[in-house]
Amino acid sequence: IMEKGLGDNMPEGVRWTHPAGGMFLWATFPDGIDTRAMFPKSAERNVAYVHGRSFYFDGRGADQARLNFSHASDENIKVGVERLSAVTLEELERVRAEKKVVA
């Protein structure tokens, strides 16, 4: 359900793992997206994830997030992915606008 939702909704440039089992999916977002900074906007829409920096000791992972698919219902996963996709699109638009201002 989550993989299909990501494929149907996420903006171009977002990649994710295709686990054969387990509880989590690892997502990587386009350059300029900081999942720690994006988290409050996602949380406002009742979507939570663990930002990627939590898994590294050297500062990597700013553009990554761990998504859990083991606890929520299929419907909640569908809605959550749609909401996360909307937040991601807003962040991409913000990053693009900032790049235009700098250029």
N, C-alpha and C positions, 0 to 999 in steps of 0.2 A: 504494500500500500504506500509506504513512504517513498520508495524508489519511483514508483509510477507518479506520485504527486510531485516529486522533485522534477522529474522529466517533463511533466505537463505544465509546471508553473514557474520554475526558477529561470531567472534571466540568463542569457548566454554568458558563458564564462565560469559559471559555478560547476564544480565537479564533485563527485562523491564516490565512495567505495560501494561495492556491490557484494555485501556479506552473504555467505551461504548459511549463516546462522548467527547466534549471539543475540546481543541486546542493543548494539549501537551501530551507527553509520557515521563515517567520518566525511565531513564536507570541507571543501576548499573553495574560497571565494576569490573573485578577481582582485588584482592589485588595487590597493587603496582602501579596501574594506578591512576594518579592524573589528573583529567580532566582539572584543571586550567593550569597545565604545558603542557598538550596535546593540548590545544586550538590553540596556534600559528601554530602548524603543520596542524591542521584541517583547519584553516583559509587560509593557503597557498594554500589549495585545494578547496577554496571557500565553505567550510562547517562551519556553525556556530551553536553553542548551548550555553546554559547558564550552567556554571559549578555549581555543587551542593553546594559548600560552600556559594554561594550567598543566599541560602535559610535558612542557619543556623547561629546563633550568637555564637555558641560554638566550631567552628572549624570542625564539622562533615561535611560529604558530599563530601570529596575529591575524592571519587571514583564514584560520581554520576553526571548525567547531565540531563537537561530538553531539550527535543527535540520537536520542533514545527512542526506540520503536517497540520496546517490550511491555510497556505498562498501559499506554493509552489505547482507547478503542480505535477501530479503523476510522470511524467518523471524526474523532478528535485529531487523529494523525492527519487526515485529509484537510481539515480546517486549519490545523497548526501549520502545515506546509504552505497553504495558501497565504496565511498571515506572514510567515517568515519570508516568503517570496516577495510579498508587497514591501516589507521593510527593506529587503535586499535591494529591490529596484529603487527605492527612495535613496538608499545609501549610494548606489551607483550614480544616480543623478546628481547627488551632492558632490561626489568625488569629481565627476566630469565638470561640474560648474566651477569647482575650485581650481581645476587645471586650466580652465579658460581664463580665469581671473589672473592666474600666475603668468600665463603665456603672453 
